[in-house]
Amino acid sequence: MIGLIGRKIGMTQVYKENGVLCPATVIEVGPCPVVAVKAKGGNDGYDALQIGFWESEKISKPEKGVFGKLKLPGMKVLKEFRVDDTSQFSAGMVLKADLFQVGEKVMVQGKIKGRGFQGVIKRHKFSGGKATHGVRANRIPGSIGASSDPSRVFKGKKLPGHYGNTTMTVRGLEVLKVDQEKNFILVKGAIPGARNGIVYVTKQG
């Protein structure tokens, strides 16, 4: 489905028409110029749009050649979105926030905050051991081994390790407001990532 690249601005609150106060996340979506159009009948074998976001001069020479032919400034982020029909799109056209409508559902993908090396209580929500009667093992994972057969730790065992900095997708978020002048949209609820983090907003059928 078609979508846009955006930047998480922050959170606020919005009153809906029925008077219900909803938490909302502000996302700057676009302007996103179409860098390339891939058609199923061509060499690519599928229908998709490659769009860019966030102007930047720090791009490679091949990328400068691509953007130069389209007379577009360099883009820091590039992303492909699958579409059903590419006939209404062309390289160089710019997609903005008016692509979305109030009330429709969207899917937001982003990278969650990195939290470094963490223990099992924070990383996997373990309850921990007793905190009394001289127990010293109140925050450790406990026994992780098996018996003499198979005499090893199973793959996927929940253990301490790196937590966060992974891609997360949230589906079914409602669009509460669209600001076409500033290219802002407000979606109901929270989305992954820190402020100014890159997110991908996709329409849901």
C-alpha angles and dihedrals in degrees: 000000000000118000145153138241113244147172125237110238102178144272134293141154129263132191114225122216091265091056097255115143111227131188109238138188120220114222127185104217116187158280082217116179118208106245099180139004117213118198130198092227093054134068094290098063097214140065115251145135125228109208134179136216140186114034114245137164093207098091134121124266094251089052091049088055092051094048092042093058090053091044090236130136117251116277125218096206129042125185137172122225121192114231134185095226128021097181093097094052132072135180112272098028116124125231118207141179093283086079086084128062131207112264099023124119123247137184119227124200124188145139116271122227116281113239101181125223111352137174128245095267095061097029100045103015095245113176095225130219132290117301095208145051092055095299110158098180098075097126105028124100095243125216113000102169134089133223124279087289114082090004094198143087112264119242113259095031110160106248139150115287148113112340126197132357091105131123116266130185126205117194134196099032114160120229106233101178140005122205106193095183095057096028091238128144127187118214126191115255133359130318130201123269141045127281113296089018118145115251134178116225115199130182117244120217 
